[in-house]
Amino acid sequence: MLYKFKSSVTGDLIMLDPHGRQVLEIIGKAPGPQGIVLPEQMPAALAALERAVAADEAQRQAVDTTEDDDRAPPPTPVSLKQRTVPFVDMLKRCAQADVPIVWGV
């Protein structure tokens, strides 16, 4: 499944199921086939994403410091911060314009 987030002030944002589901769970929304983020919910959603990104970055930092061998490190997967940047931008722009974000409609 794909999540296609839409608003009247931004372009559509498409996320694969696991990543869209993760973002929705972080902001406290049920990851169902349809939904809405109202403008009054956006500040809390932004704060929740910032906390989750900070926790993810701290965890990544802890893992990086524990690896101390001579082998080449494995490829680094895409971080939560990288995955959420487009959604954070969408939230900020929609909050400023006072318009909702919807998906599945």
C-alpha positions in Angstrom: 0.0 0.0 0.0 1.1 3.6 -0.6 0.2 6.6 1.5 -0.6 9.7 -0.6 -0.7 12.8 1.5 -2.5 15.7 -0.1 -3.1 19.4 0.7 -4.2 22.4 -1.2 -0.9 24.3 -0.6 1.7 21.6 -1.4 2.3 18.9 -3.9 1.3 15.4 -3.1 3.6 13.4 -0.9 3.8 9.6 -1.5 5.3 7.2 1.1 5.5 3.4 1.0 3.4 1.6 3.6 6.0 1.0 6.3 7.3 4.6 6.3 3.9 6.2 6.0 2.6 4.0 8.8 5.6 4.9 11.0 5.1 8.7 10.5 1.4 8.4 11.2 2.0 6.4 14.4 4.6 9.0 15.6 2.1 11.8 15.2 -0.6 9.8 16.9 -2.8 9.1 13.9 -4.3 5.7 13.1 -2.4 4.4 10.0 -5.6 3.5 8.2 -6.5 3.8 4.5 -8.0 7.3 5.0 -7.4 10.1 7.4 -6.8 13.8 8.1 -4.4 16.0 10.1 -6.2 19.2 11.1 -4.3 22.5 11.3 -4.8 22.6 15.1 -3.1 19.1 15.4 0.0 20.1 13.4 2.1 21.8 16.1 1.8 18.6 18.2 2.6 16.5 15.2 5.7 18.5 14.5 6.8 18.3 18.1 6.3 14.5 18.1 8.3 14.1 14.9 11.1 16.2 16.3 11.3 14.1 19.4 11.3 10.9 17.3 14.0 12.2 15.0 16.2 13.2 18.0 15.7 9.8 19.6 16.6 8.1 16.3 19.7 10.2 15.9 20.9 9.5 19.4 20.4 5.8 18.8 22.4 5.9 15.6 25.1 7.8 17.3 25.3 5.2 20.1 25.6 2.4 17.5 28.3 4.3 15.6 30.5 4.7 18.6 30.2 1.0 19.6 31.5 -0.3 16.3 35.3 -0.4 16.6 36.6 -2.9 14.1 38.6 -2.5 10.9 36.0 -3.8 8.6 34.2 -1.4 6.3 30.9 -0.3 7.8 27.7 -1.6 6.3 25.7 0.8 4.2 23.7 3.2 6.4 20.0 2.9 5.9 17.9 6.0 5.4 17.4 7.8 8.7 14.1 8.8 10.1 15.1 12.5 9.7 15.7 12.0 6.0 12.4 10.2 5.6 10.4 12.8 7.5 11.8 16.0 6.0 9.2 16.2 3.2 6.4 15.5 5.7 7.7 18.1 8.2 7.8 20.6 5.4 4.3 19.8 4.4 3.1 20.1 8.0 4.8 23.5 8.4 3.4 24.9 5.1 -0.1 23.6 5.9 -0.1 24.9 9.4 0.9 28.3 8.2 -1.8 28.3 5.6 -4.3 26.8 8.0 -5.3 23.9 5.7 -5.6 20.1 6.5 -3.5 17.3 5.2 -5.6 14.3 4.0 -4.7 10.8 2.7 -6.8 8.1 1.0 -9.4 10.4 -0.3 
